[in-house]
Amino acid sequence: MVAASRVSTKGRDGYSANVQKEAIMPNTTEPSTILSAESGQAADHSQPLTLPHFLQIRSDGFFVLPDAVGSASNFRQAIDHLFSAGYYLYGLDYDLLCYYLYDFDPAHPAVTQPHCIAQCVLPFLAERQVLYRGLIRAEAGIEYLFEQLYLTQTVEVPVYGRDASGQAVVVGRREEIQTIVTQLEFDELVAFMWRQGVRFGLHQAVIKSILEQHKTGRYLIATPRAPVPGVDAGVQEQTAEIHRDDHPRKLAGGRVDLTQFQNRYPQIKARTVLLMKTPCRPGRPGRTLSGGIIHVPEPFDFDLGTLAGSGTEVQIDKEGHELIVAIRDGFLNIDGETNQISIVDKIIGREGVSVRTTGDLALQGDEYEEHGEVQERRTVTGKNLTMLNNVYGTVRSTGGRILLKQNLVGGAAHNDAGPICVEGLVSNAQVRAEQGEVTIARAENAIVIGQRVNIVEAKSCTILADEVDIQQASGCAIAAKQVHIGKAGARADQETAICMLLPDLSGFGRRLEAIQQQEQEGLHKLETVKKALALLTQEDELKRYFGIVARVKKGELQLSPEQQASLKRKSEQLAPKIKQISQLNAGMRTMQDAQSFVRAQAEELAKAREAAAAGIQCKLEEITGETVVRALTLPSGAPGLSTLSVEALRTRLRTSDAQTKTLFSDQNGCFSWQYSIRFTPL
C-alpha cells in the first residue's frame, strides 16, 4: 500500500493547493482530478499512476535506476506517460532529464546507483494549466509571451453574527471570488511544453531568470541543438622542404636573377618525414525541439597508403601517428590527379614554364619531364629533357637527350652532346645537336644542324649535317657529306639545293711535299755518313785492330800479358778514329729512325686523305621539282658552316661560285653520285 497524506500547502503566489507526497513504492500516486492541457477538460485521476520499475518515487525524491532503464526509448515512454497523465516533476533537474531522454547508453551508464532527477511528482492542477498559453513558434525556435498573470479562486469565508451576549460568532459561511497575482513555474512549463511537442532545447537558465525577475515580454526560450560536424581526416606537413621557393634566384655578389626562382623543384633526402595523417573525428548529431535527431554526415576518412607513391612508404611512429616517409633521395613529385606524393629520380613539372609559374629553369637533376607548355622567351636547361606539350621557348641539354612529344614553334632546341627527337612539327625554329643525331617528324622553315639528321617531311628548311636522310624534301637547302632523299622537289618556286661537302685536299698535298723533301734530305745525309764510315773502316791498321778484338771476345785468341799491354797501347793510339766511327754509327741509326718516321707520316697522311673523302655520296630516289646538287669545297682553315649566322648559312647553301661545282640540275628523274680519289702512299 501507498501511504499518502493530503496536506494544505501554500504556493509561492499565496494560493492553496492540494498536493500529494508519495513516500514508498509501489510506484503509484493517489487518485486526483486535473484539467487536460490539450482539451481543457478535467483529467480524471481516479486510477493510480503506475510507473515502470526503473522509476521510483521515494520520500527523498524521484529516482531513476540506470541499470534497469534498458534504453533511452523506454525512459521517453515513461516520461511521456507521466506528463500525459497530468503530472509534472517538481524540483526537476532538466539537464539530467534530457540526458536520460536522449543520450543515455545502457551499455555505458554514467552512474549505476539510483539517480535523483526531481524532488517529487505533483499533479498539474487545472487552475495552473490555464496559465500556460503564450507559446509562439518562431523560425529560430520557440518564443513565449510572458505577461502579468492573475489567478481567480473561489473561497469560503465565514459569516459573522452576534450571540445573545453580543459577542461576534460565526453564524454561517459563504463563497467569495478572489483574484491574486501569480506567475509561471519552470517545472510546470516543462510539462506544458512536452504536451505541446517541445521536448528538448528549453533554456532553463533564461527561463528561470525571467521568472525570478518577473519580466514580461516575448522571449526565445527554446531552440534546437545544431549539429556539430565532424572533422575529416587530413594530412599535416612535417617538413618545409616540400615547399618551393619562388623568390628570385640569388647570384654571387648579392645580385638576383629575376628570370629564375630560387628553388622550383625541391630535393628530398631519404628518411625525411613528409606528411602525417590527422585522424577523422566524428561529429555530434543535433536535436530538434521534438527530440528528433538531426543527423550529421560521417567524417571523411581515407587510407594514407593511397597517397604514398614511389620512393615513399607509410610508417607508424611511437605515438601511433601514420606518416609518409621518403625512402630514397630524389625530387618531390605530387600527382595533381591522384594526390600521390612521390620521390623520383626525375623532375616532373605539370604547370608549364612561364614567367608566372617557374621562370627560366636551370635544373640540377639528370631527368626532367614537363607536361605543360614552355612559353616564349623562357629557357629550360638540364640534361635529359622530355617535353610533353608544345615548346615556344628554348630547351637546352648539357649532355643528355631532348625529346619533344609535341611541337617546337618559334623556339629552339640545343643539345651540347646528345640527340634531339621531335615527334611533332618544327616550325620557324632551330634544332642544333652538332655532336648528336636529330630526328624530326615534320619541319617547316626550320634550321636543323646535327651530326646525323633524319626527317620524315621537310619544307623550306636549312639543314647542315654529316649525314642527312629525308623522306620528302621541298624547297630545302641541304649541306652534308652523305645525302639520301626519297622525294625531292621545289616549293613555291624555290628549288631544293643540295651541297655535297668535299674535303679540301690541298692541305694534304702541301704536307706531302714537305714530307717528301724531308725524306730526300734525310737520304742525302745518310749516304754521306755511310761513305765517311766506309773510308775509316777500310784502313789496314783499324782492320787488324778490330779483327784481334773480335777474336779475343769470341775466345779464339788468348793473349799473353805482354800482348795485352801492346793491344792496350794500340787502342789508345787508335782512340780518336774509334770514337769517330762510333759517332758515325750513332748518327746513321738516328737518320734511319727519322726515315722510318717520315714513311709512317706518309702512310698516316694517305689514310687521313682517304678517310676525309670516304663515304661522300648522294642519292635522290625521285625528283619531282627543280633540284640542284653542287659540290662545295671550303678552303682549309675557313670558318665552318655551323658558325655562320642563319641568313649567311642559307645564302651560302644556295650560292654557286668558285668553291662549288654543279653535279646535277633537273626537275625530274633520279640522281646517284659518289665521290672518289686516287692516292698512292710513298
C-alpha positions, 0 to 999 in steps of 0.5 A, a space after each residue: 500500500 501507498 501511504 499518502 497524506 493530503 496536506 494544505 500547502 501554500 504556493 509561492 503566489 499565496 494560493 492553496 493547493 492540494 498536493 500529494 507526497 508519495 513516500 514508498 513504492 509501489 510506484 503509484 500516486 493517489 487518485 486526483 482530478 486535473 484539467 487536460 492541457 490539450 482539451 481543457 477538460 478535467 483529467 480524471 485521476 481516479 486510477 493510480 499512476 503506475 510507473 515502470 520499475 526503473 522509476 521510483 518515487 521515494 520520500 527523498 525524491 524521484 529516482 531513476 535506476 540506470 541499470 534497469 532503464 534498458 534504453 533511452 526509448 523506454 525512459 521517453 515512454 515513461 516520461 511521456 506517460 507521466 506528463 500525459 497523465 497530468 503530472 509534472 516533476 517538481 524540483 526537476 533537474 532538466 539537464 539530467 532529464 534530457 540526458 536520460 531522454 536522449 543520450 543515455 547508453 545502457 551499455 555505458 551508464 554514467 552512474 549505476 546507483 539510483 539517480 535523483 532527477 526531481 524532488 517529487 511528482 505533483 499533479 498539474 492542477 487545472 487552475 495552473 494549466 490555464 496559465 500556460 498559453 503564450 507559446 509562439 513558434 518562431 523560425 529560430 525556435 520557440 518564443 513565449 509571451 510572458 505577461 502579468 498573470 492573475 489567478 481567480 479562486 473561489 473561497 469560503 469565508 465565514 459569516 459573522 453574527 452576534 450571540 445573545 451576549 453580543 459577542 461576534 460568532 460565526 453564524 454561517 459561511 459563504 463563497 467569495 471570488 478572489 483574484 491574486 497575482 501569480 506567475 509561471 513555474 519552470 517545472 510546470 512549463 516543462 510539462 506544458 511544453 512536452 504536451 505541446 511537442 517541445 521536448 528538448 532545447 528549453 533554456 532553463 537558465 533564461 527561463 528561470 531568470 525571467 521568472 525570478 525577475 518577473 519580466 514580461 515580454 516575448 522571449 526565445 526560450 527554446 531552440 534546437 541543438 545544431 549539429 556539430 560536424 565532424 572533422 575529416 581526416 587530413 594530412 599535416 606537413 612535417 617538413 618545409 622542404 616540400 615547399 618551393 621557393 619562388 623568390 628570385 634566384 640569388 647570384 654571387 655578389 648579392 645580385 638576383 636573377 629575376 628570370 629564375 626562382 630560387 628553388 622550383 623543384 625541391 630535393 628530398 633526402 631519404 628518411 625525411 618525414 613528409 606528411 602525417 595523417 590527422 585522424 577523422 573525428 566524428 561529429 555530434 548529431 543535433 536535436 530538434 525541439 521534438 527530440 528528433 535527431 538531426 543527423 550529421 554526415 560521417 567524417 571523411 576518412 581515407 587510407 594514407 597508403 593511397 597517397 604514398 607513391 614511389 620512393 615513399 612508404 607509410 610508417 607508424 611512429 611511437 605515438 601511433 601517428 601514420 606518416 609518409 616517409 621518403 625512402 630514397 633521395 630524389 625530387 618531390 613529385 605530387 600527382 595533381 590527379 591522384 594526390 600521390 606524393 612521390 620521390 623520383 629520380 626525375 623532375 616532373 613539372 605539370 604547370 608549364 614554364 612561364 614567367 608566372 609559374 617557374 621562370 627560366 629553369 636551370 635544373 640540377 637533376 639528370 631527368 626532367 619531364 614537363 607536361 605543360 607548355 614552355 612559353 616564349 622567351 623562357 629557357 629550360 636547361 638540364 640534361 635529359 629533357 622530355 617535353 610533353 606539350 608544345 615548346 615556344 621557348 628554348 630547351 637546352 641539354 648539357 649532355 643528355 637527350 631532348 625529346 619533344 612529344 609535341 611541337 617546337 614553334 618559334 623556339 629552339 632546341 640545343 643539345 651540347 652532346 646528345 640527340 634531339 627527337 621531335 615527334 611533332 612539327 618544327 616550325 620557324 625554329 632551330 634544332 642544333 645537336 652538332 655532336 648528336 643525331 636529330 630526328 624530326 617528324 615534320 619541319 617547316 622553315 626550320 634550321 636543323 644542324 646535327 651530326 646525323 639528321 633524319 626527317 620524315 617531311 621537310 619544307 623550306 628548311 636549312 639543314 647542315 649535317 654529316 649525314 642527312 636522310 629525308 623522306 620528302 624534301 621541298 624547297 630545302 637547302 641541304 649541306 652534308 657529306 652523305 645525302 639520301 632523299 626519297 622525294 625531292 622537289 621545289 616549293 613555291 618556286 624555290 628549288 631544293 639545293 643540295 651541297 655535297 661537302 668535299 674535303 679540301 685536299 690541298 692541305 694534304 698535298 702541301 704536307 706531302 711535299 714537305 714530307 717528301 723533301 724531308 725524306 730526300 734530305 734525310 737520304 742525302 745525309 745518310 749516304 754521306 755518313 755511310 761513305 765517311 764510315 766506309 773510308 775509316 773502316 777500310 784502313 789496314 791498321 783499324 782492320 787488324 785492330 778490330 779483327 784481334 778484338 773480335 777474336 779475343 771476345 769470341 775466345 779464339 785468341 788468348 793473349 799473353 800479358 805482354 800482348 795485352 799491354 801492346 793491344 792496350 797501347 794500340 787502342 789508345 793510339 787508335 782512340 780518336 778514329 774509334 770514337 769517330 766511327 762510333 759517332 758515325 754509327 750513332 748518327 746513321 741509326 738516328 737518320 734511319 729512325 727519322 726515315 722510318 718516321 717520315 714513311 709512317 707520316 706518309 702512310 698516316 697522311 694517305 689514310 687521313 686523305 682517304 678517310 676525309 673523302 670516304 663515304 661522300 655520296 648522294 642519292 635522290 630516289 625521285 625528283 619531282 621539282 627543280 633540284 640542284 646538287 653542287 659540290 662545295 669545297 671550303 678552303 682549309 682553315 675557313 670558318 665552318 658552316 655551323 658558325 655562320 649566322 642563319 641568313 649567311 648559312 642559307 645564302 651560302 647553301 644556295 650560292 654557286 661560285 668558285 668553291 662549288 661545282 654543279 653535279 646535277 640540275 633537273 626537275 625530274 628523274 633520279 640522281 646517284 653520285 659518289 665521290 672518289 680519289 686516287 692516292 698512292 702512299 710513298 
